[in-house]
């Protein structure tokens, strides 16, 4: 019996929370000292001003990352859900893994279709390396891969292990 190992779904990455936290902290500081800003010494007025700038910058970063995540979701996950993807079935060949430190890319081919991904690149679609619990184990594994071509790259949206 074949086993589904991965299906694309929306992923909100932890990186997005970082700028949100910075935004909230800077905004709280800015708003807390807003009424007292003229009572603050010159050094604290500069800190107050820059906390406002940091809050605005973090908010802009949140908006940009949110738009990017939703755009990626539309191009990858929605396309997968609508069946707008290609499949390849066969044996994993030319498998290379990331370093134990998690640097670089994991790559392999199935029937001449090249795949490359990394834990360090944030996008919708499969990106778990063998170093950190990959379901793709190495050469010889029989898989059915669903993928979407995006910007010249094959983004994995579905992995099924083929058993005899």
C-alpha positions as CSV (number, residue, x, y, z in Angstrom):
1,X,0.0,0.0,0.0
2,X,1.3,3.4,-1.0
3,X,1.9,6.0,1.8
4,X,1.4,9.8,1.5
5,X,4.3,11.5,3.1
6,X,3.6,15.1,2.4
7,X,0.8,17.4,1.0
8,X,1.2,21.2,0.6
9,X,-0.8,23.3,3.1
10,X,-0.5,26.9,4.2
11,X,2.5,27.5,6.5
12,X,2.9,30.7,8.5
13,X,6.6,30.7,9.3
14,X,8.0,31.7,12.7
15,X,10.0,34.4,11.1
16,X,6.8,36.4,10.6
17,X,6.3,36.6,14.3
18,X,9.6,38.3,15.0
19,X,8.8,41.5,13.2
20,X,5.3,41.4,14.8
21,X,6.8,41.3,18.3
22,X,9.3,44.1,17.5
23,X,6.3,46.2,16.2
24,X,4.3,45.6,19.3
25,X,7.2,46.4,21.7
26,X,8.2,49.5,19.8
27,X,4.6,50.7,19.5
28,X,4.0,50.3,23.2
29,X,7.2,52.2,24.1
30,X,6.2,55.0,21.6
31,X,2.7,55.3,22.8
32,X,3.6,55.1,26.5
33,X,6.0,58.1,26.1
34,X,3.9,60.0,23.6
35,X,2.2,62.4,26.0
36,X,5.4,62.9,28.0
37,X,7.7,63.4,25.0
38,X,8.4,67.1,25.8
39,X,9.2,66.2,29.4
40,X,11.9,63.7,28.3
41,X,15.5,64.7,28.1
42,X,17.1,65.0,24.7
43,X,18.5,61.4,24.8
44,X,15.1,59.9,25.6
45,X,13.4,62.0,22.9
46,X,15.8,60.5,20.3
47,X,14.9,57.0,21.7
48,X,11.2,57.9,21.6
49,X,11.6,59.1,17.9
50,X,13.5,56.0,16.8
51,X,11.0,53.6,18.6
52,X,8.4,55.2,16.4
53,X,10.5,54.6,13.3
54,X,11.2,51.0,14.3
55,X,7.4,50.4,14.9
56,X,6.7,51.8,11.4
57,X,9.5,49.7,9.8
58,X,8.4,46.6,11.6
59,X,4.8,47.2,10.4
60,X,5.9,47.7,6.8
61,X,8.0,44.4,7.1
62,X,4.9,42.6,8.4
63,X,2.8,43.9,5.5
64,X,5.4,42.9,2.9
65,X,5.9,39.4,4.4
66,X,2.2,38.9,4.7
67,X,1.7,39.9,1.0
68,X,4.6,37.6,0.0
69,X,3.2,34.7,2.0
70,X,-0.3,35.1,0.6
71,X,1.1,35.4,-3.0
72,X,3.2,32.3,-2.4
73,X,0.2,30.5,-1.0
74,X,-1.9,31.5,-4.1
75,X,0.8,30.2,-6.5
76,X,1.7,27.0,-4.7
77,X,-1.0,25.7,-2.3
78,X,-4.1,26.9,-4.2
79,X,-2.7,25.6,-7.4
80,X,-2.1,22.2,-5.7
81,X,-5.6,22.1,-4.3
82,X,-7.0,22.9,-7.7
83,X,-5.0,20.0,-9.3
84,X,-2.8,22.4,-11.3
85,X,0.5,20.5,-10.8
86,X,2.7,18.0,-12.6
87,X,3.7,14.6,-11.3
88,X,6.7,12.3,-11.8
89,X,6.9,8.8,-10.6
90,X,10.1,6.8,-10.2
91,X,13.3,6.1,-8.3
92,X,15.2,8.9,-6.5
93,X,18.6,9.4,-8.2
94,X,21.6,11.6,-7.6
95,X,20.5,12.4,-4.0
96,X,22.7,14.9,-2.1
97,X,21.9,16.0,1.4
98,X,22.6,19.2,3.3
99,X,25.6,19.4,5.6
100,X,24.9,18.2,9.2
101,X,25.0,21.9,10.2
102,X,22.0,22.5,7.9
103,X,23.8,24.5,5.2
104,X,23.3,24.3,1.5
105,X,20.5,22.5,-0.4
106,X,19.2,19.0,-0.7
107,X,18.9,17.8,-4.3
108,X,17.7,14.8,-6.3
109,X,16.2,13.7,-9.5
110,X,13.4,11.5,-10.5
111,X,13.1,10.5,-14.2
112,X,15.2,13.5,-15.2
113,X,13.2,16.0,-13.2
114,X,15.5,18.0,-10.8
115,X,14.4,19.0,-7.3
116,X,16.3,21.3,-4.9
117,X,15.2,22.6,-1.5
118,X,16.5,23.8,1.8
119,X,15.3,24.3,5.4
120,X,16.8,27.8,5.1
121,X,14.6,29.0,2.2
122,X,11.2,30.1,3.4
123,X,8.4,29.3,0.9
124,X,5.2,27.3,0.6
125,X,5.9,23.7,-0.5
126,X,8.2,21.0,0.8
127,X,11.5,22.0,2.2
128,X,12.5,19.6,5.0
129,X,16.0,18.3,4.7
130,X,17.3,14.8,5.7
131,X,19.3,16.5,8.4
132,X,16.1,17.7,10.1
133,X,13.7,14.7,9.4
134,X,13.3,14.5,5.7
135,X,10.9,11.9,4.3
136,X,13.1,11.6,1.2
137,X,15.8,9.2,2.4
138,X,18.1,8.8,-0.6
139,X,18.8,7.0,-3.8
140,X,16.6,4.1,-4.7
141,X,13.5,5.2,-2.9
142,X,10.4,4.9,-5.0
143,X,8.3,8.1,-5.0
144,X,5.5,9.9,-6.7
145,X,6.2,13.6,-6.5
146,X,3.7,16.4,-7.3
147,X,5.3,19.7,-8.2
148,X,4.7,23.1,-9.5
149,X,7.2,25.0,-11.6
150,X,7.7,28.5,-10.2
151,X,10.4,30.9,-11.3
152,X,12.4,28.0,-12.9
153,X,12.3,25.9,-9.8
154,X,10.3,22.8,-9.1
155,X,8.3,23.3,-5.8
156,X,7.2,20.0,-4.3
157,X,3.6,20.0,-3.3
158,X,3.0,16.2,-2.8
159,X,5.1,13.2,-1.9
160,X,3.9,9.6,-2.0
161,X,6.0,6.6,-1.3
162,X,5.5,3.8,-3.7
163,X,5.6,0.3,-2.2
164,X,5.6,-2.9,-4.2
